[in-house]
Amino acid sequence: MLRKLILGAVACISLGGCDAIGSPLTGECQVPALEEARANLSNIEDYSLAELAEGMDKGILSSEAITEAYLDRIAELDDVEGGPQLNAVLSLMPDALEIARVRDAERCDDGERGALHGIPLLVKDNIEVAGPVPTTAGSTALSDNVTDRDAPLIERLKNEGAIIIGKTNLSQWANFRSSNSTSGWSAVGGLVKNPHRLPYNSCGSSSGSGSAMAASLAAGTIGTETDGSIMCPSSANGVVGLKPTVGLVSRRHVVPISHTQDTAGPMTRTVRDAAMMLTAMAGSDPEDEATVEADAQKENYTSGLSENALKGVRIGVMRDQVGDNPAIIEQFDAALTVMEAQGAVLVEIPDRGISDADQEALGEAEFLILLTEFKADLNAYLATTPKAVTTRTLADLIAYNAANAEVEMPHFGQELFEQAQAQAGLTDPRYLAALKTTKRIAGEQGIDRLLRENDVAVLVSPTLGPAWLSTLGDGDIFEGPSASWLPATSGYPHLTVPMGAIDDLPVGISFYGAKWSEALLLSAGYAYEQASQMRVTPQFLTE
């Protein structure tokens, strides 16, 4: 197993071993000296992203002290033998502390770049970040994929002053290699652990981002979703996760599955933190045609956050998506009681009204879309990688995996790769018909109809059941209905917020709605979060 791909070259950033460059930053800019900032910081795990930003604004904290604290915590919880060894972080950026010092100096000389100035973030390792760290998607086939380019979403975060301190582990190839895969496992990083109960699954494919966020290894993390890959790990690890409308955030320089369903999104401690990150990430990219409307649709997503935001809002309760677990039912009904007390008008929707035949058609259409687009989109991506990457096509990857099966396929196979390779392509009439089917069933006759016919603004249901024991080679054991399917296949936004825990394992509540309704979902989720306070602190239990 490969761990910390460049750790040997960055010894100075482990355990806070680097001295500050030059004299402590003091004066009118109010950046405290390092020792003072360290003393003010106390326990880094107690802070939200917004609180850290406020501390720097007030001159109490510094970016260097915050970054140093997170690097120390990564070493303690992710790496050190005898600790939890979460396997959530794949690699660290060697210049993270240096950039933090630069951000502190900028605060003095030029002022803040933006709301995320000096904030350390971790990024899922299928998203490119400039520097010496490869983007592997969890596969040794991409160990040399050092592109030294920022994905546009990363560039936007950096323009707001954020610091990318490292890359997180993930379900290899974003969980699109085998139908029998174990979420959270990759050949590069091994199996991610759930920080609440270590033998339990962190879900995927943004498993490392969810585990790292729950364990407070960064102020915020970024995941990607095709269908459930932000929602499930956010719910299972007890954090806030937002899957934006497809096209609000650029997907360029992100290892793809499907240009119809892929999107990146924030995974954070609080709803406000997610709103801050999304505000920075959103925007049009001329090289991603899906984002043509993004500049016109994006807004400052923190501006509408209010504890009173649920007052008078009609909420559609998706009763057939609750399942039959009494503990989940109890948690969900308690959440509804909180929302009703905040002034929400609850509208019971006993059934989604989608026939069994249409559900089957939607499932078949989605699968065909993912297989077809994976082959086309991955081949297009691999063509842009450095020459050192010798797997230039999906066919090359299939051969590579077969030749390196002991490393790449010790627990499950690559039947999805093989099925994708057999697809006819983006001009296949079956594929084109499938696109129309998903738009009709999931969007027009799905979420759009449910909102319209029930005169509601938002739909709510449990996100998913609690996590399950990780059993490599035996796949995943999901419990109950998943709220992800309709928002994923329609491309509409989806927010999950902590709803409590069952047997020390977190569960989330989902808010989803119409295309471009991120501001509404965030405001509703924020009001619920502030009234309920159901986030659970990880205990790193060993059984």
C-alpha positions as CSV (number, residue, x, y, z in Angstrom):
1,M,0.0,0.0,0.0
2,L,1.4,3.4,-0.9
3,R,1.0,6.0,1.9
4,K,1.7,9.7,1.8
5,L,3.1,9.9,-1.7
6,I,5.5,12.7,-1.0
7,L,5.9,12.5,2.7
8,G,9.6,11.9,2.6
9,A,10.1,15.2,0.8
10,V,8.1,17.2,3.3
11,A,9.4,16.3,6.7
12,C,9.4,20.0,7.8
13,I,5.6,20.1,7.7
14,S,5.0,17.1,10.0
15,L,4.4,17.9,13.7
16,G,4.9,21.6,13.1
17,G,8.7,21.4,12.5
18,C,9.2,24.4,10.3
19,D,10.1,27.8,11.9
20,A,8.3,30.9,10.7
21,I,10.0,32.9,7.9
22,G,11.3,36.2,9.2
23,S,9.9,38.0,12.2
24,P,6.4,37.4,13.6
25,L,3.7,39.2,11.8
26,T,2.4,42.0,14.0
27,G,1.2,45.6,13.6
28,E,-1.9,47.2,12.2
29,C,-2.9,44.2,10.2
30,Q,-3.4,42.3,13.6
31,V,-1.9,39.0,12.6
32,P,-0.6,37.6,15.9
33,A,2.8,36.1,16.4
34,L,2.8,32.4,15.9
35,E,3.1,31.4,19.6
36,E,0.2,33.8,20.4
37,A,-1.9,32.4,17.6
38,R,-1.2,28.8,18.8
39,A,-2.2,29.7,22.3
40,N,-5.5,31.3,21.0
41,L,-6.3,28.4,18.8
42,S,-6.7,25.8,21.6
43,N,-8.3,22.6,20.1
44,I,-8.6,22.8,16.3
45,E,-11.3,20.2,16.3
46,D,-13.7,22.6,18.0
47,Y,-13.7,25.2,15.2
48,S,-15.9,25.5,12.1
49,L,-14.5,27.1,8.9
50,A,-16.5,30.2,9.6
51,E,-15.2,30.5,13.1
52,L,-11.6,30.2,11.9
53,A,-12.2,32.9,9.3
54,E,-13.7,35.1,12.0
55,G,-10.7,34.5,14.3
56,M,-8.3,35.6,11.6
57,D,-10.4,38.6,10.8
58,K,-10.3,39.6,14.5
59,G,-6.5,39.2,14.7
60,I,-6.7,36.3,17.1
61,L,-5.6,33.5,14.8
62,S,-3.2,33.1,11.9
63,S,-3.3,31.0,8.9
64,E,0.1,29.5,9.8
65,A,-1.1,28.4,13.2
66,I,-4.3,26.9,11.8
67,T,-2.5,25.1,9.0
68,E,0.1,23.8,11.4
69,A,-2.6,22.5,13.7
70,Y,-4.4,20.6,10.9
71,L,-1.1,19.0,9.7
72,D,-0.4,17.9,13.2
73,R,-3.8,16.4,13.5
74,I,-3.5,14.6,10.2
75,A,-0.2,13.1,11.5
76,E,-1.8,12.0,14.8
77,L,-5.1,10.6,13.4
78,D,-4.4,9.5,9.9
79,D,-0.8,8.2,10.0
80,V,0.7,7.5,13.4
81,E,0.9,3.8,14.3
82,G,-1.2,3.2,17.4
83,G,-3.7,6.0,16.4
84,P,-6.9,5.5,14.5
85,Q,-5.0,5.5,11.2
86,L,-8.1,6.7,9.3
87,N,-6.4,6.4,5.8
88,A,-8.4,9.5,4.9
89,V,-5.5,11.5,3.5
90,L,-3.4,10.3,0.5
91,S,-0.9,13.1,0.2
92,L,0.1,16.5,1.5
93,M,1.2,19.6,-0.4
94,P,4.8,20.3,0.5
95,D,4.3,24.1,0.5
96,A,1.2,24.3,2.6
97,L,2.8,26.1,5.6
98,E,4.8,28.4,3.3
99,I,1.5,29.4,1.5
100,A,-0.1,29.9,4.9
101,R,2.6,32.4,5.9
102,V,2.2,34.1,2.5
103,R,-1.6,34.5,3.3
104,D,-0.8,36.0,6.7
105,A,1.6,38.5,5.0
106,E,-1.0,39.3,2.3
107,R,-3.5,40.1,5.1
108,C,-1.1,42.7,6.3
109,D,0.1,44.1,3.0
110,D,-2.9,43.8,0.7
111,G,-5.9,42.7,2.7
112,E,-7.9,39.5,2.3
113,R,-8.3,37.8,-1.1
114,G,-11.8,36.7,-0.1
115,A,-13.9,35.0,2.5
116,L,-11.7,31.9,2.6
117,H,-8.4,33.8,3.1
118,G,-5.9,31.5,4.8
119,I,-8.4,28.6,5.2
120,P,-6.9,25.1,4.8
121,L,-8.9,22.6,2.7
122,L,-8.5,18.9,1.6
123,V,-9.5,17.8,-1.9
124,K,-10.6,14.4,-3.2
125,D,-7.9,12.8,-5.2
126,N,-9.7,12.8,-8.5
127,I,-9.5,16.7,-8.6
128,E,-6.3,18.2,-10.0
129,V,-4.3,20.6,-7.9
130,A,-1.1,22.3,-9.1
131,G,2.1,21.1,-7.5
132,P,4.1,17.9,-7.2
133,V,1.3,15.7,-6.0
134,P,-0.3,13.3,-8.5
135,T,-4.1,13.0,-9.1
136,T,-4.5,9.2,-8.9
137,A,-8.3,8.5,-8.5
138,G,-7.0,5.9,-6.1
139,S,-5.2,3.8,-8.8
140,T,-1.5,3.2,-9.2
141,A,-2.0,3.5,-12.9
142,L,-2.1,7.3,-12.3
143,S,0.8,7.5,-9.9
144,D,2.7,9.6,-12.4
145,N,-0.3,11.9,-13.2
146,V,1.4,15.1,-12.0
147,T,-0.3,17.6,-14.3
148,D,0.8,20.7,-12.3
149,R,-2.5,22.4,-13.1
150,D,-5.4,23.5,-11.0
151,A,-8.9,22.4,-11.8
152,P,-11.0,25.7,-12.3
153,L,-12.9,25.0,-9.1
154,I,-9.5,24.8,-7.2
155,E,-8.4,28.0,-8.9
156,R,-11.5,29.8,-7.7
157,L,-10.9,28.6,-4.1
158,K,-7.3,29.8,-4.3
159,N,-8.5,33.2,-5.6
160,E,-10.6,33.5,-2.5
161,G,-7.4,32.8,-0.4
162,A,-8.0,29.1,0.4
163,I,-5.0,26.8,0.9
164,I,-5.0,23.2,-0.4
165,I,-3.1,21.2,2.1
166,G,-3.6,17.8,0.6
167,K,-5.6,15.1,-1.2
168,T,-8.1,12.7,0.3
169,N,-8.5,9.0,-0.3
170,L,-11.5,7.8,-2.2
171,S,-13.3,4.7,-3.5
172,Q,-11.0,3.8,-6.4
173,W,-12.2,5.3,-9.7
174,A,-15.0,7.0,-7.7
175,N,-16.6,3.6,-7.1
176,F,-17.0,2.8,-10.8
177,R,-14.9,-0.3,-11.4
178,S,-17.0,-3.1,-9.9
179,S,-20.6,-3.6,-8.7
180,N,-19.0,-5.6,-5.8
181,S,-16.6,-2.9,-4.6
182,T,-16.2,-1.9,-1.0
183,S,-16.7,1.9,-0.6
184,G,-13.6,3.7,0.7
185,W,-11.0,1.3,-0.7
186,S,-8.3,2.3,-3.2
187,A,-5.1,0.6,-4.3
188,V,-3.2,3.8,-3.4
189,G,-4.6,4.5,0.1
190,G,-6.2,1.3,1.4
191,L,-9.5,1.4,3.2
192,V,-10.8,4.6,4.7
193,K,-12.2,4.2,8.3
194,N,-15.3,5.8,9.8
195,P,-14.0,8.0,12.7
196,H,-17.1,7.3,14.7
197,R,-16.6,3.5,14.7
198,L,-13.4,2.5,13.0
199,P,-14.5,-0.9,11.7
200,Y,-17.5,0.7,10.0
201,N,-17.6,2.0,6.4
202,S,-17.1,5.7,5.5
203,C,-19.2,5.2,2.4
204,G,-18.1,6.6,-1.0
205,S,-16.9,7.5,-3.3
206,S,-15.8,10.7,-1.4
207,S,-15.0,8.5,1.6
208,G,-11.7,10.2,2.6
209,S,-13.3,13.7,2.3
210,G,-16.1,12.6,4.6
211,S,-13.9,10.9,7.2
212,A,-11.4,13.7,7.2
213,M,-14.1,16.3,7.7
214,A,-15.7,14.4,10.6
215,A,-12.3,14.0,12.2
216,S,-11.5,17.7,11.7
217,L,-8.4,17.2,9.5
218,A,-9.1,20.4,7.6
219,A,-11.5,23.3,7.8
220,G,-13.4,22.0,4.8
221,T,-13.2,19.2,2.2
222,I,-14.3,18.7,-1.3
223,G,-15.9,15.6,-2.8
224,T,-17.4,14.7,-6.1
225,E,-20.7,12.9,-6.8
226,T,-22.2,11.1,-9.7
227,D,-24.9,9.3,-7.7
228,G,-24.6,9.5,-3.9
229,S,-20.8,10.0,-3.6
230,I,-21.1,13.2,-1.6
231,M,-24.4,12.4,0.1
232,C,-23.6,9.0,1.5
233,P,-20.2,9.7,3.0
234,S,-21.5,13.0,4.4
235,S,-24.4,11.3,6.1
236,A,-22.4,8.2,7.2
237,N,-19.6,10.4,8.8
238,G,-22.0,13.0,10.3
239,V,-21.1,16.1,8.2
240,V,-22.8,18.5,5.9
241,G,-22.6,17.7,2.2
242,L,-23.9,19.6,-0.8
243,K,-24.2,18.2,-4.3
244,P,-24.8,21.3,-6.5
245,T,-26.9,21.5,-9.6
246,V,-24.8,19.9,-12.4
247,G,-23.3,22.9,-14.2
248,L,-22.9,25.2,-11.2
249,V,-19.3,24.1,-10.6
250,S,-16.8,23.3,-13.4
251,R,-15.7,19.7,-13.9
252,R,-12.7,20.4,-16.0
253,H,-9.5,18.6,-14.8
254,V,-11.5,16.3,-12.7
255,V,-11.2,12.5,-13.4
256,P,-14.7,11.8,-14.8
257,I,-17.4,9.3,-14.8
258,S,-20.3,11.1,-16.5
259,H,-20.6,14.6,-17.9
260,T,-24.4,14.3,-17.4
261,Q,-24.2,13.6,-13.6
262,D,-20.7,14.5,-12.3
263,T,-20.2,17.5,-10.0
264,A,-17.9,18.5,-7.2
265,G,-19.3,19.9,-4.0
266,P,-18.3,21.0,-0.4
267,M,-18.3,18.7,2.6
268,T,-18.1,20.7,5.8
269,R,-18.8,20.9,9.6
270,T,-21.7,23.3,9.2
271,V,-24.2,24.6,6.6
272,R,-22.6,28.0,6.7
273,D,-19.2,26.5,5.9
274,A,-20.7,24.8,2.9
275,A,-22.3,28.0,1.7
276,M,-19.0,29.8,2.0
277,M,-17.2,27.2,0.0
278,L,-19.9,26.9,-2.7
279,T,-19.9,30.7,-3.1
280,A,-16.2,30.4,-4.0
281,M,-16.5,27.3,-6.2
282,A,-19.4,28.2,-8.4
283,G,-19.1,29.9,-11.8
284,S,-19.0,29.4,-15.5
285,D,-16.1,27.8,-17.3
286,P,-15.9,28.3,-21.1
287,E,-14.4,24.8,-21.5
288,D,-17.2,23.1,-19.6
289,E,-20.4,23.7,-21.6
290,A,-22.6,22.5,-18.8
291,T,-21.6,25.6,-16.8
292,V,-22.9,28.2,-19.3
293,E,-25.6,29.4,-16.9
294,A,-23.5,29.3,-13.7
295,D,-22.4,32.9,-13.6
296,A,-26.0,34.0,-14.0
297,Q,-27.3,31.6,-11.4
298,K,-24.6,31.7,-8.7
299,E,-25.0,34.0,-5.7
300,N,-23.5,34.6,-2.2
301,Y,-25.0,31.6,-0.6
302,T,-24.4,32.9,2.9
303,S,-26.6,35.9,2.5
304,G,-29.9,34.0,2.9
305,L,-28.9,32.0,6.0
306,S,-31.2,32.7,8.8
307,E,-32.5,30.8,11.8
308,N,-36.0,31.9,10.8
309,A,-35.6,30.7,7.1
310,L,-38.1,27.8,7.6
311,K,-41.0,30.1,8.7
312,G,-43.9,29.6,6.2
313,V,-41.9,27.3,3.9
314,R,-43.9,24.4,2.6
315,I,-41.8,21.2,3.0
316,G,-42.7,18.0,1.2
317,V,-42.2,15.0,3.4
318,M,-41.2,12.0,1.2
319,R,-42.8,9.4,3.4
320,D,-42.1,6.4,1.1
321,Q,-38.4,7.2,1.3
322,V,-38.1,6.7,5.1
323,G,-37.8,3.0,5.2
324,D,-38.8,0.7,8.0
325,N,-36.0,1.0,10.5
326,P,-37.7,2.2,13.7
327,A,-34.6,4.2,14.8
328,I,-34.5,6.1,11.5
329,I,-38.2,6.8,11.6
330,E,-37.8,8.2,15.1
331,Q,-34.9,10.4,14.1
332,F,-36.7,11.6,11.0
333,D,-39.9,12.4,12.9
334,A,-38.0,14.3,15.5
335,A,-36.4,16.3,12.7
336,L,-39.8,17.1,11.3
337,T,-40.9,18.3,14.7
338,V,-38.0,20.7,14.8
339,M,-38.8,22.1,11.4
340,E,-42.5,22.5,12.3
341,A,-41.5,24.3,15.5
342,Q,-39.5,26.7,13.3
343,G,-42.6,27.5,11.3
344,A,-42.3,25.1,8.4
345,V,-45.5,23.8,6.8
346,L,-45.2,20.1,6.5
347,V,-46.9,18.4,3.6
348,E,-47.1,14.6,3.7
349,I,-46.3,13.0,0.3
350,P,-47.1,9.3,0.8
351,D,-45.6,8.1,-2.5
352,R,-43.3,9.5,-5.2
353,G,-45.9,8.6,-7.8
354,I,-43.3,7.0,-10.1
355,S,-44.5,3.6,-11.4
356,D,-42.4,0.5,-11.0
357,A,-42.0,0.4,-14.8
358,D,-40.6,4.0,-14.8
359,Q,-38.3,3.2,-11.9
360,E,-36.9,0.3,-13.8
361,A,-36.6,2.4,-16.9
362,L,-34.8,5.1,-15.0
363,G,-32.3,2.6,-13.5
364,E,-31.6,1.1,-16.9
365,A,-31.2,4.5,-18.5
366,E,-28.9,5.8,-15.8
367,F,-26.6,2.7,-16.0
368,L,-26.4,3.0,-19.8
369,I,-25.5,6.7,-19.6
370,L,-22.8,6.1,-17.0
371,L,-21.2,3.2,-19.0
372,T,-21.3,5.2,-22.2
373,E,-20.0,8.5,-20.8
374,F,-17.4,6.8,-18.7
375,K,-15.6,5.4,-21.7
376,A,-15.8,8.6,-23.7
377,D,-15.1,11.0,-20.9
378,L,-12.3,9.0,-19.3
379,N,-10.6,8.5,-22.7
380,A,-10.8,12.2,-23.3
381,Y,-9.3,12.9,-19.8
382,L,-6.5,10.4,-20.1
383,A,-5.5,12.0,-23.4
384,T,-4.6,15.2,-21.5
385,T,-2.4,13.6,-18.9
386,P,1.4,13.8,-18.9
387,K,3.4,11.4,-21.1
388,A,4.6,9.6,-18.0
389,V,1.1,8.2,-17.7
390,T,1.2,5.1,-19.9
391,T,-2.5,4.1,-19.6
392,R,-3.9,6.4,-22.2
393,T,-7.3,4.8,-22.7
394,L,-9.9,2.7,-20.8
395,A,-8.7,-0.3,-22.7
396,D,-5.2,0.4,-21.4
397,L,-6.5,0.6,-17.9
398,I,-8.3,-2.8,-18.2
399,A,-5.0,-4.3,-19.4
400,Y,-3.1,-2.6,-16.6
401,N,-5.4,-3.9,-13.9
402,A,-5.2,-7.4,-15.3
403,A,-1.4,-7.3,-15.3
404,N,-1.3,-5.8,-11.8
405,A,-4.2,-7.6,-10.3
406,E,-2.6,-8.3,-6.9
407,V,-2.3,-4.6,-6.3
408,E,-5.3,-3.2,-8.2
409,M,-7.9,-6.0,-7.8
410,P,-7.2,-8.0,-4.6
411,H,-10.8,-7.7,-3.4
412,F,-13.1,-7.1,-6.5
413,G,-12.9,-7.1,-10.2
414,Q,-13.4,-4.6,-13.1
415,E,-16.6,-5.7,-14.8
416,L,-17.9,-2.1,-15.0
417,F,-14.7,-1.1,-16.9
418,E,-15.3,-4.0,-19.3
419,Q,-19.0,-3.2,-19.8
420,A,-18.1,0.5,-20.4
421,Q,-15.4,-0.5,-23.0
422,A,-18.1,-2.5,-24.9
423,Q,-20.4,0.6,-25.4
424,A,-21.0,2.0,-28.8
425,G,-20.4,5.7,-28.0
426,L,-22.1,9.0,-27.6
427,T,-23.9,8.8,-30.9
428,D,-25.6,5.5,-30.0
429,P,-29.4,5.9,-30.4
430,R,-29.9,3.9,-27.2
431,Y,-27.7,6.3,-25.2
432,L,-29.5,9.3,-26.7
433,A,-32.9,7.8,-25.8
434,A,-31.6,7.1,-22.2
435,L,-30.7,10.8,-21.8
436,K,-34.3,11.7,-22.6
437,T,-35.6,9.1,-20.2
438,T,-33.7,10.3,-17.2
439,K,-34.7,13.9,-17.8
440,R,-38.3,13.0,-18.1
441,I,-38.6,10.5,-15.2
442,A,-36.3,12.1,-12.7
443,G,-36.8,15.8,-13.5
444,E,-40.0,16.7,-15.3
445,Q,-42.1,13.8,-13.9
446,G,-40.0,13.4,-10.8
447,I,-38.8,16.3,-8.7
448,D,-40.5,19.0,-10.8
449,R,-43.9,17.3,-10.6
450,L,-43.6,16.6,-6.9
451,L,-42.9,20.2,-6.1
452,R,-45.6,21.5,-8.4
453,E,-48.4,19.1,-7.5
454,N,-47.9,19.3,-3.7
455,D,-47.2,23.1,-3.8
456,V,-44.0,22.7,-1.8
457,A,-40.6,24.4,-2.1
458,V,-38.4,21.6,-0.8
459,L,-38.5,17.9,-0.4
460,V,-37.1,16.1,2.6
461,S,-36.3,12.5,3.6
462,P,-33.6,10.6,5.5
463,T,-30.4,10.6,3.4
464,L,-29.6,6.9,4.0
465,G,-29.3,4.4,6.9
466,P,-26.3,4.2,9.2
467,A,-22.9,2.9,8.1
468,W,-22.2,-0.9,7.9
469,L,-19.2,-3.0,8.8
470,S,-16.5,-2.8,6.1
471,T,-16.1,-6.3,4.6
472,L,-13.5,-6.2,1.8
473,G,-14.6,-8.5,-1.1
474,D,-18.2,-8.6,0.0
475,G,-19.4,-5.2,-1.3
476,D,-21.5,-2.6,0.5
477,I,-24.6,-3.2,2.7
478,F,-26.8,-0.1,2.2
479,E,-29.8,0.2,4.5
480,G,-33.1,1.8,3.5
481,P,-34.0,4.0,0.5
482,S,-31.4,6.4,-0.7
483,A,-32.4,10.0,-1.2
484,S,-29.7,10.5,-3.9
485,W,-31.3,8.9,-6.9
486,L,-33.7,11.5,-8.2
487,P,-31.4,14.5,-7.5
488,A,-28.5,12.7,-9.1
489,T,-30.2,11.5,-12.3
490,S,-32.0,14.8,-12.8
491,G,-28.8,16.8,-12.1
492,Y,-30.7,18.8,-9.4
493,P,-29.1,20.0,-6.1
494,H,-29.1,18.0,-2.9
495,L,-28.1,18.9,0.7
496,T,-27.6,16.6,3.6
497,V,-27.4,17.8,7.3
498,P,-26.6,15.7,10.4
499,M,-29.9,14.3,11.9
500,G,-28.4,12.4,14.8
501,A,-26.9,8.9,15.4
502,I,-28.0,5.3,15.7
503,D,-25.6,3.1,17.8
504,D,-22.9,5.9,17.6
505,L,-23.2,5.9,13.8
506,P,-24.4,9.2,12.2
507,V,-27.4,9.6,9.9
508,G,-28.4,12.6,7.8
509,I,-31.5,14.4,6.6
510,S,-31.8,15.4,3.0
511,F,-33.1,18.6,1.5
512,Y,-33.6,18.6,-2.3
513,G,-35.5,20.6,-4.9
514,A,-35.5,22.3,-8.2
515,K,-32.6,23.1,-10.5
516,W,-30.5,26.0,-9.2
517,S,-32.2,26.0,-5.8
518,E,-29.0,25.8,-3.8
519,A,-29.8,29.0,-1.9
520,L,-33.2,27.7,-0.8
521,L,-31.8,24.3,0.3
522,L,-29.0,25.9,2.3
523,S,-31.3,28.3,4.0
524,A,-33.7,25.5,5.0
525,G,-30.9,23.3,6.1
526,Y,-29.3,26.1,8.1
527,A,-32.5,26.8,10.0
528,Y,-32.9,23.1,10.8
529,E,-29.3,22.8,11.8
530,Q,-29.4,25.8,14.1
531,A,-32.5,24.6,15.8
532,S,-31.6,20.9,16.1
533,Q,-27.8,20.9,16.7
534,M,-27.6,17.2,15.9
535,R,-23.9,16.9,14.8
536,V,-22.2,14.1,16.6
537,T,-18.5,14.3,17.6
538,P,-16.5,11.3,16.5
539,Q,-15.3,9.0,19.3
540,F,-13.0,6.8,17.2
541,L,-14.5,3.7,18.8
542,T,-12.7,0.4,17.9
543,E,-15.8,-1.8,17.7
